[in-house]
Amino acid sequence: MQASSAAPESAKSCQGLALRPWEGLVLALAAGAIVCGLIQAVHPVFRVDKKFDVPSIGLPPEMFAAHRQQQDYVDQKHAALYVGGLGLLLAAGLAFREAFARGTWLAPVVAPLLGAAGGAVGGMLGSQVLQYVRNHVGQAEVMHVVGAQLAVALPLGLSVGLGLGLATRSVSGFLKTTLAGVAAGILAAVIYPVVVSLVLPAANTEALLPEEAGARLLWLGLLSAVIGLVIPFAGRQRSRQSPAVASPA
């Protein structure tokens, strides 16, 4: 009789992602650039109804307040649309790459929907935070900007992590990838004010969606890049070597 191996020479753990961090970064930057280009081409998609226009000064304050309220609502819809689009493309790109590596197609079906929903919720919440600060506090400080970015990035990172977690087909991998999405959202929210103050110190941070094209690209690129890099890095599949055990003839 010949010796047989009681354990495989090499066994891979299915407890994490096969997606490499550099792949996630490239795909994330591509998603951010595409969304930024689309915004540049179509913005604004929504407009305040003409019946709320305030053509001149000297009119009742209630008219100005009504116009401001409608403009805030329009800004929220824009943020939900654009960040939702980012979540859709980001989750789709990462999930399809993961599916190609694993040969499973659940994540590409579900992840883009989760990413779009998380991005839409985050965009709406982030706008509401800054609008609340403007109406009740005054000029937004760094902590307010961080709070608004947390409101955006946490739902976005969580939803992308949930979608990619489905590809691991294990409870531990799902939890690890989901927590990585949360951590990525927190990290993106914290570093954004620092980066924008260094790179574009004159950029306006009073509104969630930056008015300047360069600041908009920086915001979307940084948000997507951190999520695309951190989730694969923290949720990366680790290979484990199992020693071969030979049974005697």
C-alpha positions as CSV (number, residue, x, y, z in Angstrom):
1,M,0.0,0.0,0.0
2,Q,1.1,3.6,-0.7
3,A,1.1,6.3,1.9
4,S,-2.0,8.6,1.8
5,S,-2.3,12.1,2.9
6,A,-4.8,12.6,5.8
7,A,-4.9,16.4,5.3
8,P,-4.5,18.6,2.2
9,E,-1.1,20.0,1.7
10,S,-2.5,23.5,1.4
11,A,-6.0,24.7,2.5
12,K,-7.3,28.2,2.1
13,S,-9.6,29.7,4.7
14,C,-12.9,31.0,3.4
15,Q,-13.2,33.4,6.3
16,G,-12.4,36.6,4.4
17,L,-12.3,38.4,1.1
18,A,-10.2,37.4,-1.8
19,L,-10.2,41.0,-3.1
20,R,-6.7,42.6,-2.8
21,P,-6.4,46.1,-1.2
22,W,-4.8,47.6,-4.3
23,E,-7.6,46.3,-6.4
24,G,-10.2,47.8,-4.1
25,L,-8.4,51.1,-4.2
26,V,-8.3,51.2,-8.0
27,L,-11.9,50.3,-8.3
28,A,-12.9,52.8,-5.7
29,L,-11.0,55.6,-7.3
30,A,-12.6,54.7,-10.7
31,A,-16.1,54.8,-9.1
32,G,-15.4,58.2,-7.5
33,A,-14.1,59.7,-10.7
34,I,-17.1,58.4,-12.7
35,V,-19.6,59.9,-10.2
36,C,-17.7,63.2,-10.1
37,G,-17.8,63.4,-13.9
38,L,-21.5,62.7,-14.0
39,I,-22.2,65.4,-11.4
40,Q,-20.2,67.8,-13.5
41,A,-22.3,66.9,-16.5
42,V,-25.8,66.9,-15.1
43,H,-25.8,69.0,-11.9
44,P,-28.3,70.3,-10.9
45,V,-30.8,67.6,-11.5
46,F,-33.4,69.1,-9.2
47,R,-34.4,72.7,-8.9
48,V,-36.6,74.8,-6.5
49,D,-40.1,75.3,-7.9
50,K,-40.5,78.7,-9.4
51,K,-43.4,79.5,-7.1
52,F,-40.9,79.7,-4.2
53,D,-38.7,82.2,-6.0
54,V,-38.0,85.4,-4.1
55,P,-37.2,88.0,-6.8
56,S,-36.3,91.0,-4.7
57,I,-35.6,92.2,-1.2
58,G,-38.2,93.8,1.0
59,L,-40.6,90.8,0.8
60,P,-41.9,89.1,3.9
61,P,-39.3,86.9,5.8
62,E,-41.7,84.0,5.5
63,M,-41.1,83.9,1.7
64,F,-37.3,83.8,2.1
65,A,-37.7,81.1,4.8
66,A,-39.9,79.0,2.5
67,H,-37.4,79.3,-0.3
68,R,-34.5,78.3,2.0
69,Q,-36.5,75.3,3.1
70,Q,-37.1,74.2,-0.4
71,Q,-33.5,74.7,-1.4
72,D,-32.4,72.6,1.6
73,Y,-34.7,69.8,0.4
74,V,-33.3,70.0,-3.1
75,D,-29.8,69.8,-1.7
76,Q,-30.7,66.7,0.3
77,K,-32.1,65.1,-2.8
78,H,-28.9,65.9,-4.8
79,A,-26.7,64.4,-2.0
80,A,-28.9,61.3,-1.8
81,L,-28.7,60.8,-5.5
82,Y,-25.0,61.4,-5.9
83,V,-23.7,59.5,-2.8
84,G,-26.2,56.8,-3.6
85,G,-24.7,56.6,-7.1
86,L,-21.3,56.4,-5.6
87,G,-22.4,53.5,-3.3
88,L,-23.9,51.7,-6.3
89,L,-20.8,51.9,-8.4
90,L,-18.4,51.3,-5.5
91,A,-20.2,48.2,-4.2
92,A,-20.8,46.8,-7.7
93,G,-17.1,47.1,-8.7
94,L,-15.8,45.5,-5.5
95,A,-18.5,42.8,-5.5
96,F,-17.9,41.8,-9.1
97,R,-14.2,41.5,-8.6
98,E,-14.8,39.4,-5.5
99,A,-17.3,37.2,-7.3
100,F,-14.8,36.7,-10.2
101,A,-12.2,35.5,-7.7
102,R,-14.6,33.2,-5.8
103,G,-17.0,32.1,-8.4
104,T,-20.1,33.2,-6.4
105,W,-22.6,35.6,-7.7
106,L,-24.8,36.5,-4.7
107,A,-22.7,39.6,-3.7
108,P,-22.9,41.3,-7.2
109,V,-26.7,41.0,-7.1
110,V,-27.2,42.3,-3.6
111,A,-24.2,44.6,-2.9
112,P,-25.0,47.3,-5.5
113,L,-28.5,47.7,-4.1
114,L,-27.2,47.9,-0.5
115,G,-24.5,50.4,-1.5
116,A,-27.0,52.6,-3.3
117,A,-29.4,52.5,-0.3
118,G,-26.6,53.2,2.2
119,G,-25.2,56.0,0.1
120,A,-28.6,57.6,-0.4
121,V,-29.3,57.5,3.4
122,G,-25.9,58.9,4.1
123,G,-26.2,61.7,1.6
124,M,-29.6,62.7,3.1
125,L,-28.4,62.6,6.7
126,G,-25.1,64.4,6.0
127,S,-27.0,67.3,4.3
128,Q,-29.4,67.5,7.2
129,V,-26.6,67.7,9.8
130,L,-25.0,70.7,8.0
131,Q,-28.3,72.4,7.5
132,Y,-29.1,72.0,11.1
133,V,-25.8,73.5,12.1
134,R,-26.4,76.5,9.7
135,N,-29.9,77.1,11.1
136,H,-29.3,76.6,14.8
137,V,-25.5,77.0,15.5
138,G,-24.0,79.2,12.8
139,Q,-20.8,78.7,11.0
140,A,-19.8,75.1,10.8
141,E,-16.7,74.1,12.8
142,V,-14.4,71.1,12.3
143,M,-16.4,69.0,14.6
144,H,-19.6,69.8,12.6
145,V,-17.9,68.8,9.4
146,V,-16.7,65.5,10.9
147,G,-20.2,64.9,12.2
148,A,-21.7,65.4,8.7
149,Q,-19.1,63.2,7.1
150,L,-19.8,60.5,9.7
151,A,-23.5,60.7,8.8
152,V,-22.5,60.1,5.2
153,A,-19.6,57.6,5.4
154,L,-21.0,55.3,8.1
155,P,-24.1,54.2,6.2
156,L,-22.1,54.0,3.0
157,G,-19.2,52.0,4.5
158,L,-21.6,49.7,6.4
159,S,-23.7,49.0,3.3
160,V,-20.7,48.2,1.1
161,G,-19.2,46.0,3.9
162,L,-22.5,44.1,4.2
163,G,-22.7,43.5,0.5
164,L,-19.2,42.2,0.3
165,G,-19.6,40.2,3.4
166,L,-22.2,38.0,1.6
167,A,-19.4,36.8,-0.7
168,T,-17.4,35.2,2.2
169,R,-20.2,32.7,2.8
170,S,-19.3,32.5,6.5
171,V,-20.5,34.2,9.6
172,S,-17.1,35.3,10.8
173,G,-16.1,36.6,7.3
174,F,-19.4,38.5,7.1
175,L,-19.0,40.1,10.5
176,K,-15.3,41.0,9.8
177,T,-16.2,42.6,6.5
178,T,-19.1,44.5,7.9
179,L,-17.0,45.9,10.8
180,A,-14.3,46.8,8.3
181,G,-16.9,48.9,6.4
182,V,-17.9,50.7,9.6
183,A,-14.2,51.3,10.4
184,A,-13.6,52.6,6.9
185,G,-16.5,55.0,7.2
186,I,-15.2,56.4,10.5
187,L,-11.7,56.8,9.1
188,A,-12.9,58.6,6.0
189,A,-15.0,61.0,8.0
190,V,-12.1,61.9,10.4
191,I,-9.4,62.4,7.8
192,Y,-11.5,64.4,5.3
193,P,-11.5,67.7,7.1
194,V,-7.7,67.4,7.6
195,V,-7.0,66.6,4.0
196,V,-9.2,69.3,2.6
197,S,-7.7,71.9,4.9
198,L,-4.2,71.0,3.7
199,V,-5.0,70.5,0.0
200,L,-7.8,73.0,-0.6
201,P,-7.8,75.4,2.4
202,A,-10.2,77.8,0.6
203,A,-12.8,75.1,-0.1
204,N,-16.3,75.8,1.3
205,T,-17.4,73.2,3.8
206,E,-20.8,74.8,4.7
207,A,-22.6,72.4,2.2
208,L,-22.2,68.7,1.9
209,L,-21.7,68.7,-1.8
210,P,-18.7,71.0,-2.6
211,E,-19.3,73.7,-5.1
212,E,-15.8,73.6,-6.6
213,A,-15.0,70.7,-9.0
214,G,-11.6,70.1,-7.4
215,A,-13.1,69.9,-3.9
216,R,-15.9,67.7,-5.2
217,L,-13.4,65.3,-6.7
218,L,-11.3,65.3,-3.6
219,W,-14.4,64.5,-1.4
220,L,-15.7,61.7,-3.6
221,G,-12.3,60.3,-4.3
222,L,-11.2,60.2,-0.6
223,L,-14.6,58.8,0.6
224,S,-14.5,56.0,-2.0
225,A,-10.8,55.3,-1.7
226,V,-10.7,54.8,2.0
227,I,-13.7,52.4,1.9
228,G,-12.2,50.6,-1.1
229,L,-8.8,50.2,0.6
230,V,-9.8,49.5,4.2
231,I,-12.5,46.9,3.6
232,P,-10.3,44.5,1.5
233,F,-7.3,45.1,3.9
234,A,-9.2,44.4,7.1
235,G,-11.4,41.6,5.6
236,R,-8.6,40.0,3.6
237,Q,-8.7,36.2,3.3
238,R,-5.7,34.6,5.0
239,S,-4.1,31.4,3.8
240,R,-3.5,28.6,6.2
241,Q,-1.1,25.8,5.6
242,S,-2.1,22.4,6.9
243,P,0.7,19.9,7.4
244,A,0.5,16.6,5.6
245,V,0.1,13.6,7.8
246,A,1.1,10.3,6.1
247,S,-0.5,7.1,7.3
248,P,1.9,4.1,7.2
249,A,1.2,1.2,4.8
